[in-house]
């Protein structure tokens, strides 16, 4: 339940709240009460727009529980809930601060799309990479496997893609 904006100086501002909320699929049982309290806290919570990134940002995309930001140099930053790998850092860890996706270093990204529990990026060469929860085939890899790092959507290789969007599923 967050929103974001990029101001004229390229500063990323966010407001609202991203909070770990247990659901039947992810949160079946807890080892102890302390973990429940720790996990239930917000990743971030701001009632007014708050600057969270000093690098010049050109684009931002807000998913259900995570945010992607594209810097002027084509670097992709992500933060929020990572439980399905939608942050692209190779793990399922949450990130409180915008963090560069290392797997995309050296790749010139021109568009980003944050979905419900997955993400996509578009490169300057028209390639689409996706990552996160693979349920329902939402990643486009021909299966329902989760991917914790960006992976090229092979079915689109050779097709010059010019725009992307990521939905709820």
C-alpha positions as CSV (number, residue, x, y, z in Angstrom):
1,X,0.0,0.0,0.0
2,X,2.6,2.5,-1.1
3,X,3.0,5.2,-3.6
4,X,6.1,6.8,-5.1
5,X,7.2,9.8,-7.2
6,X,10.3,11.1,-8.8
7,X,10.9,14.9,-8.4
8,X,12.4,17.2,-11.0
9,X,15.9,16.7,-9.4
10,X,15.6,12.9,-9.8
11,X,15.0,12.2,-6.1
12,X,12.9,9.1,-5.3
13,X,10.1,9.9,-2.8
14,X,7.9,7.2,-1.2
15,X,4.9,7.3,1.1
16,X,2.4,4.8,2.5
17,X,3.4,1.5,4.0
18,X,4.9,-1.8,3.0
19,X,4.4,-4.4,5.7
20,X,4.9,-8.1,5.9
21,X,1.5,-9.6,6.1
22,X,1.2,-13.3,6.6
23,X,-1.0,-15.3,4.2
24,X,-2.0,-18.9,4.1
25,X,0.5,-19.7,1.3
26,X,3.6,-18.2,2.8
27,X,2.9,-18.1,6.5
28,X,1.8,-21.5,7.6
29,X,3.3,-21.7,11.1
30,X,5.7,-19.7,13.2
31,X,8.6,-21.1,15.2
32,X,8.0,-18.7,18.0
33,X,6.1,-15.5,18.9
34,X,9.1,-13.2,18.7
35,X,9.5,-13.9,15.0
36,X,5.8,-13.1,14.3
37,X,6.3,-9.7,16.0
38,X,9.5,-9.0,14.2
39,X,8.1,-10.0,10.8
40,X,4.9,-8.1,11.3
41,X,6.6,-4.7,11.4
42,X,6.6,-2.4,8.4
43,X,9.5,-2.5,5.9
44,X,8.8,1.2,5.6
45,X,6.0,3.5,6.7
46,X,5.7,7.2,5.8
47,X,2.6,9.3,5.9
48,X,4.1,12.0,3.7
49,X,6.4,11.8,0.7
50,X,9.9,11.0,2.0
51,X,13.1,11.0,-0.1
52,X,14.7,7.6,0.1
53,X,17.3,7.7,-2.7
54,X,20.0,10.1,-3.6
55,X,21.0,8.7,-7.0
56,X,19.2,10.4,-9.8
57,X,16.1,8.3,-10.6
58,X,14.3,8.5,-13.9
59,X,11.4,6.0,-13.4
60,X,9.7,4.3,-10.6
61,X,7.2,1.4,-10.5
62,X,5.3,0.3,-7.4
63,X,4.1,-3.3,-7.0
64,X,1.9,-4.8,-4.3
65,X,4.7,-4.9,-1.8
66,X,7.8,-3.7,-3.5
67,X,9.2,-0.8,-5.5
68,X,11.6,-0.7,-8.5
69,X,13.5,2.4,-9.4
70,X,15.5,3.1,-12.6
71,X,18.4,5.5,-12.3
72,X,19.6,7.8,-15.1
73,X,22.5,5.4,-15.6
74,X,20.2,2.4,-16.3
75,X,20.8,0.8,-12.9
76,X,17.8,-0.9,-11.3
77,X,17.2,-0.5,-7.6
78,X,14.6,-2.5,-5.6
79,X,13.3,-2.6,-2.1
80,X,10.3,-3.8,0.0
81,X,9.2,-7.4,0.5
82,X,11.4,-10.0,-1.1
83,X,9.7,-13.2,0.0
84,X,9.1,-14.4,-3.6
85,X,12.3,-13.1,-5.1
86,X,10.6,-10.1,-6.7
87,X,13.5,-7.8,-5.7
88,X,15.9,-9.7,-7.9
89,X,18.8,-10.0,-5.4
90,X,19.1,-13.8,-5.5
91,X,17.3,-14.3,-2.2
92,X,14.0,-13.8,-0.5
93,X,15.2,-11.1,1.9
94,X,13.3,-7.9,2.5
95,X,15.1,-4.6,1.7
96,X,14.4,-1.4,3.6
97,X,16.5,0.8,1.4
98,X,16.7,0.9,-2.4
99,X,19.4,-1.6,-3.4
100,X,21.0,-2.1,-6.8
101,X,20.2,-5.5,-8.4
102,X,23.7,-6.9,-9.0
103,X,22.6,-9.3,-11.7
104,X,21.7,-6.3,-13.9
105,X,25.1,-4.6,-13.5
106,X,26.3,-3.7,-17.0
107,X,22.9,-4.2,-18.5
108,X,21.3,-0.9,-19.8
109,X,17.7,-1.1,-18.6
110,X,15.2,1.4,-20.1
111,X,11.9,0.3,-18.5
112,X,10.8,-1.4,-15.2
113,X,7.5,-3.0,-14.1
114,X,6.7,-4.1,-10.6
115,X,3.8,-6.5,-10.4
116,X,2.1,-8.2,-7.5
117,X,4.9,-10.7,-6.5
118,X,7.1,-10.4,-9.6
119,X,9.0,-7.9,-11.6
120,X,10.2,-7.2,-15.1
121,X,12.8,-5.1,-16.8
122,X,13.3,-4.1,-20.4
123,X,16.8,-3.6,-21.8
124,X,17.9,-1.0,-24.4
125,X,18.2,-4.0,-26.9
126,X,14.5,-4.9,-26.4
127,X,15.1,-7.9,-24.2
128,X,12.6,-8.6,-21.4
129,X,13.9,-10.2,-18.1
130,X,11.5,-11.3,-15.3
131,X,11.9,-12.5,-11.7
132,X,9.9,-13.4,-8.7
133,X,7.0,-15.7,-8.2
134,X,6.4,-17.9,-11.2
135,X,2.9,-19.1,-10.3
136,X,0.4,-19.0,-13.2
137,X,3.3,-18.6,-15.7
138,X,3.4,-14.9,-14.9
139,X,7.2,-14.8,-15.6
140,X,6.9,-16.0,-19.2
141,X,9.5,-18.8,-18.9
142,X,7.1,-21.6,-19.9
143,X,6.8,-23.0,-16.4
144,X,5.7,-21.9,-12.9
145,X,9.1,-21.8,-11.3
146,X,10.2,-18.9,-9.1
147,X,13.3,-17.0,-10.2
148,X,15.2,-15.0,-7.6
149,X,17.4,-13.2,-10.2
150,X,16.4,-11.6,-13.5
151,X,16.1,-14.1,-16.3
152,X,15.6,-13.4,-20.1
153,X,12.2,-14.4,-21.4
154,X,13.4,-16.6,-24.2
155,X,10.0,-16.7,-26.0
156,X,10.6,-12.9,-26.7
157,X,14.2,-13.2,-27.9
158,X,14.5,-11.7,-31.3
159,X,11.3,-9.7,-30.8
160,X,12.0,-5.9,-30.3
161,X,9.8,-5.2,-27.3
162,X,9.2,-1.5,-26.6
163,X,7.0,-1.5,-23.5
164,X,6.3,-3.7,-20.5
165,X,3.7,-4.0,-17.7
166,X,3.3,-6.4,-14.8
167,X,-0.1,-7.1,-13.3
168,X,-1.4,-8.8,-10.3
169,X,-0.8,-12.3,-11.6
